[in-house]
Amino acid sequence: MSLIYSGKLWLIQKFVSGFSNNAYLVSCKQTNTSIIIDTPENPSELIRAARTKNISGIYITHGHKDHLAGFADVYREFPVPVGIGKKDSQSIPLTPESILSVTDDTTKQFGSIVIRSISTPGHTPGSTCFLLPAESPGSQPQLFSGDTLFPGGPGKSSSHKTFLQLLKSITEKLHNLPDLTKVLPGHGAFTTIKESKEEYEYFKNKPMSENTYGDIVWKK
């Protein structure tokens, strides 16, 4: 576990398990109301930390197994409403009692935490990013990007068609966020929207073909 953000209103902890997956615990400092983002395999450390919080929601960025392998363990411990993009909802390994609306541009409040859902299809049909707006002027918004956006490029695409869909999600939605926005992906290190836009500038003038998909990097 590592504390990756502590501001005036809320804090964010990161837990790494499973297939080097990042899971996150976001907590309101005033009320201890908290949400979990993604549930990879072997979530024991995440569960231990979450037991000290008032867990009010579980959000899943997309339906791939490595992000859901620990879902049953987490949900049994915290049977709270679950948010996942509708087109990925069939991937949840059990049926939660309550589903949160995570359609595009919807918001939900947990204590001082206001989380905004951004539909970003491409990596999977229901891929969704979750945004915490800046809590005060000059502070960083925080974007939980799942496998949609990483340092250096997009998540993996399964065809040229889904790559173009993923590209549209990133350039028309994520790249319109403030440059300062910190990108917290489902694996690995962090980046910012500013850095991602600068990397994409190099890529966008390169020729593309029907073979342009898979593991793409903006700049080599």
C-alpha positions as CSV (number, residue, x, y, z in Angstrom):
1,M,0.0,0.0,0.0
2,S,1.2,3.5,-0.7
3,L,-0.4,6.9,0.0
4,I,-0.3,8.7,-3.3
5,Y,-2.4,11.8,-2.5
6,S,-3.5,13.6,0.6
7,G,-5.3,16.9,0.2
8,K,-7.6,19.1,2.2
9,L,-10.7,16.9,1.6
10,W,-9.7,13.4,0.6
11,L,-6.8,11.0,0.3
12,I,-5.9,8.2,-2.2
13,Q,-4.1,5.0,-1.4
14,K,-2.8,2.5,-4.1
15,F,-2.6,-1.3,-3.7
16,V,-0.7,-3.5,-6.2
17,S,-1.7,-7.2,-6.6
18,G,-2.8,-9.7,-9.2
19,F,-1.3,-9.1,-12.6
20,S,0.6,-6.0,-11.3
21,N,-2.8,-4.3,-11.1
22,N,-3.4,-1.1,-9.3
23,A,-6.4,-0.8,-7.1
24,Y,-7.3,2.4,-5.3
25,L,-9.0,3.4,-2.1
26,V,-10.3,7.0,-2.0
27,S,-11.4,8.3,1.3
28,C,-13.1,11.5,2.5
29,K,-11.1,12.9,5.4
30,Q,-14.1,14.4,7.2
31,T,-16.5,11.5,7.1
32,N,-14.3,8.5,6.4
33,T,-16.7,7.6,3.6
34,S,-14.6,5.8,1.0
35,I,-14.8,4.1,-2.4
36,I,-12.8,1.3,-3.9
37,I,-11.7,1.4,-7.6
38,D,-10.9,-2.0,-9.2
39,T,-10.6,-5.4,-7.4
40,P,-7.6,-7.4,-8.7
41,E,-6.6,-10.8,-7.5
42,N,-5.4,-11.3,-3.9
43,P,-6.9,-8.0,-2.5
44,S,-6.1,-8.9,1.1
45,E,-4.1,-5.7,1.8
46,L,-6.8,-3.6,0.2
47,I,-9.5,-5.3,2.3
48,R,-7.5,-4.8,5.5
49,A,-7.2,-1.1,4.8
50,A,-10.8,-0.7,3.7
51,R,-12.0,-2.2,7.0
52,T,-11.0,1.0,8.7
53,K,-13.2,3.0,6.3
54,N,-16.9,3.4,5.6
55,I,-17.0,1.8,2.2
56,S,-19.9,3.2,0.2
57,G,-19.2,2.1,-3.3
58,I,-17.0,-0.1,-5.6
59,Y,-16.1,1.2,-9.0
60,I,-14.8,-1.1,-11.8
61,T,-13.0,0.6,-14.7
62,H,-13.7,-2.3,-17.2
63,G,-14.6,-5.9,-17.3
64,H,-11.3,-7.7,-17.9
65,K,-10.6,-10.6,-15.5
66,D,-7.5,-9.2,-13.9
67,H,-9.4,-6.2,-12.6
68,L,-12.2,-8.4,-11.3
69,A,-10.4,-11.5,-10.0
70,G,-10.7,-10.2,-6.4
71,F,-14.2,-8.9,-6.7
72,A,-16.0,-11.7,-4.9
73,D,-13.7,-11.3,-1.9
74,V,-14.1,-7.6,-1.8
75,Y,-17.8,-7.6,-2.3
76,R,-18.4,-10.3,0.4
77,E,-16.6,-8.0,2.8
78,F,-18.3,-4.8,1.6
79,P,-21.7,-5.5,-0.1
80,V,-22.2,-2.0,-1.4
81,P,-23.4,-0.5,-4.7
82,V,-21.2,-1.3,-7.7
83,G,-20.5,0.9,-10.7
84,I,-19.3,-0.5,-14.0
85,G,-20.0,0.5,-17.6
86,K,-23.2,-1.2,-18.8
87,K,-21.5,-3.0,-21.7
88,D,-19.1,-4.6,-19.3
89,S,-21.5,-5.4,-16.5
90,Q,-21.9,-9.0,-17.5
91,S,-18.2,-9.5,-16.6
92,I,-18.9,-9.1,-12.9
93,P,-18.5,-12.6,-11.4
94,L,-21.6,-12.3,-9.2
95,T,-24.6,-10.1,-9.2
96,P,-24.5,-7.2,-6.8
97,E,-27.7,-6.1,-5.1
98,S,-27.3,-2.5,-6.3
99,I,-25.7,-1.0,-9.4
100,L,-24.5,2.6,-9.5
101,S,-25.2,4.6,-12.6
102,V,-21.9,5.1,-14.5
103,T,-23.2,6.4,-17.8
104,D,-21.2,9.1,-19.5
105,D,-20.8,12.3,-17.5
106,T,-22.8,11.2,-14.4
107,T,-21.6,12.2,-11.0
108,K,-22.0,10.7,-7.5
109,Q,-21.0,12.1,-4.2
110,F,-19.5,10.2,-1.2
111,G,-18.9,12.6,1.7
112,S,-16.6,15.2,0.1
113,I,-15.7,12.9,-2.8
114,V,-17.5,13.8,-6.1
115,I,-16.7,11.2,-8.7
116,R,-17.5,11.7,-12.4
117,S,-17.9,8.8,-14.8
118,I,-16.4,9.2,-18.3
119,S,-17.3,6.6,-20.9
120,T,-14.2,5.7,-22.8
121,P,-14.9,2.6,-25.0
122,G,-12.1,1.0,-27.0
123,H,-10.1,-1.2,-24.7
124,T,-13.4,-2.9,-23.9
125,P,-16.9,-1.8,-24.9
126,G,-17.8,-0.6,-21.4
127,S,-14.4,0.9,-20.4
128,T,-15.0,3.8,-18.1
129,C,-12.7,6.4,-16.5
130,F,-13.5,8.0,-13.2
131,L,-12.5,11.6,-12.4
132,L,-12.1,13.4,-9.1
133,P,-12.2,17.1,-9.9
134,A,-9.6,19.4,-8.3
135,E,-10.6,19.8,-4.6
136,S,-9.2,23.4,-4.5
137,P,-7.8,25.9,-7.0
138,G,-4.4,24.9,-8.2
139,S,-4.7,21.3,-7.0
140,Q,-4.6,18.3,-9.4
141,P,-7.7,16.6,-10.6
142,Q,-7.2,12.8,-10.4
143,L,-8.3,10.5,-13.2
144,F,-8.6,6.7,-12.7
145,S,-8.0,5.6,-16.3
146,G,-8.1,1.8,-16.0
147,D,-6.5,0.4,-19.1
148,T,-7.6,3.2,-21.4
149,L,-4.6,5.5,-21.0
150,F,-1.1,4.8,-19.7
151,P,2.2,6.8,-19.7
152,G,3.4,6.6,-23.3
153,G,0.1,5.6,-25.0
154,P,-3.3,3.9,-25.0
155,G,-4.3,0.6,-23.6
156,K,-4.3,-2.5,-25.9
157,S,-6.8,-2.7,-28.7
158,S,-8.1,-5.8,-30.3
159,S,-8.6,-4.4,-33.9
160,H,-8.0,-1.3,-35.9
161,K,-11.7,-0.4,-35.4
162,T,-11.4,-0.6,-31.6
163,F,-8.1,1.3,-31.7
164,L,-9.8,4.2,-33.5
165,Q,-12.6,4.0,-30.9
166,L,-10.0,4.1,-28.1
167,L,-8.2,7.0,-29.8
168,K,-11.4,9.0,-30.0
169,S,-12.1,8.3,-26.4
170,I,-8.7,9.6,-25.4
171,T,-8.4,12.6,-27.7
172,E,-12.0,13.9,-27.5
173,K,-12.7,13.2,-23.8
174,L,-9.5,12.7,-21.7
175,H,-7.3,15.2,-23.6
176,N,-10.0,17.8,-23.0
177,L,-9.4,17.6,-19.2
178,P,-7.1,20.1,-17.5
179,D,-3.4,19.6,-18.3
180,L,-2.6,19.3,-14.6
181,T,-4.9,16.2,-14.3
182,K,-3.0,13.2,-12.8
183,V,-3.6,9.9,-14.7
184,L,-3.8,6.9,-12.4
185,P,-3.9,3.8,-14.6
186,G,-4.8,0.2,-13.9
187,H,-1.2,-0.9,-14.1
188,G,2.2,0.8,-13.6
189,A,3.2,4.3,-13.2
190,F,1.3,7.6,-13.3
191,T,1.3,10.4,-15.9
192,T,-0.5,13.6,-16.6
193,I,-2.9,14.8,-19.3
194,K,-0.3,17.4,-20.4
195,E,2.4,14.7,-20.8
196,S,-0.1,12.5,-22.7
197,K,-1.0,15.2,-25.1
198,E,2.6,16.1,-25.8
199,E,3.3,12.4,-26.6
200,Y,0.3,12.1,-28.8
201,E,1.5,15.1,-30.9
202,Y,4.3,13.0,-32.1
203,F,2.1,10.0,-33.0
204,K,-0.8,11.8,-34.7
205,N,1.2,12.6,-37.9
206,K,2.4,9.1,-38.4
207,P,0.7,7.0,-41.1
208,M,-1.9,4.4,-40.0
209,S,-3.2,1.3,-41.6
210,E,-5.6,-1.5,-40.8
211,N,-2.7,-3.1,-38.9
212,T,-2.5,-0.2,-36.5
213,Y,-3.8,-1.7,-33.3
214,G,-2.6,-3.8,-30.3
215,D,0.1,-2.4,-28.0
216,I,0.6,1.1,-29.4
217,V,3.0,3.7,-28.0
218,W,2.7,7.4,-28.9
219,K,6.5,8.0,-29.2
220,K,9.4,5.6,-29.4
